[in-house]
Amino acid sequence: MSTIENRTARLTLLVDPDKKATFERLCAEEDVTPSQMVRKLIREYIERRLGPTWRDEVFNDHKAS
């Protein structure tokens, strides 16, 4: 089952310029945008913390609000 994510929230962070350049280069090597990779890293972190059924918890909680 696929859940469509609402991508309207913005996350702004400050990063060392050298790390940013390296991150962008590595993302390009994998043919993904930095935004795609950050979203992937966030999903993986949430799943590590909440388990494989995190989507039900996160998206159902959001709908109840």
C-alpha positions in Angstrom: 0.0 0.0 0.0 1.4 3.3 -1.0 0.7 6.5 0.8 1.0 9.8 -1.0 3.0 12.3 1.1 2.0 15.9 1.4 5.2 17.8 0.6 4.2 21.3 1.7 6.2 21.7 4.8 9.6 23.3 4.5 12.7 22.3 6.6 15.5 24.8 6.6 18.9 23.9 8.0 22.4 25.3 8.1 25.2 23.1 6.8 28.9 23.5 6.4 29.5 24.6 2.8 32.1 21.8 2.1 29.7 19.2 3.5 26.9 20.6 1.3 29.0 20.4 -1.8 30.0 16.9 -1.0 26.4 15.9 -0.3 25.3 17.4 -3.6 28.0 15.6 -5.5 27.2 12.3 -3.9 23.5 12.7 -4.6 24.3 13.5 -8.3 26.3 10.3 -8.5 23.2 8.4 -7.5 21.0 10.5 -9.8 18.9 11.8 -7.0 18.3 15.4 -5.9 19.4 16.5 -2.4 15.8 16.9 -1.5 15.0 13.4 -2.5 17.8 12.1 -0.4 16.9 14.1 2.6 13.3 12.8 2.4 14.7 9.2 2.2 17.0 9.8 5.2 14.0 11.2 7.2 11.8 8.2 6.3 14.6 5.8 7.3 15.1 7.5 10.6 11.4 7.5 11.4 11.2 3.8 10.5 14.2 3.0 12.7 12.5 4.8 15.6 8.9 3.8 15.1 9.1 0.5 13.3 8.0 -0.7 9.9 4.3 0.3 10.4 5.2 4.0 11.0 3.2 5.2 8.0 0.0 4.1 9.6 0.8 5.8 12.9 2.1 9.0 11.3 -0.5 9.5 8.6 -3.5 8.2 10.7 -2.5 10.6 13.5 -2.3 13.4 11.0 -5.8 12.7 9.6 -7.2 12.6 13.1 -5.9 16.2 13.8 
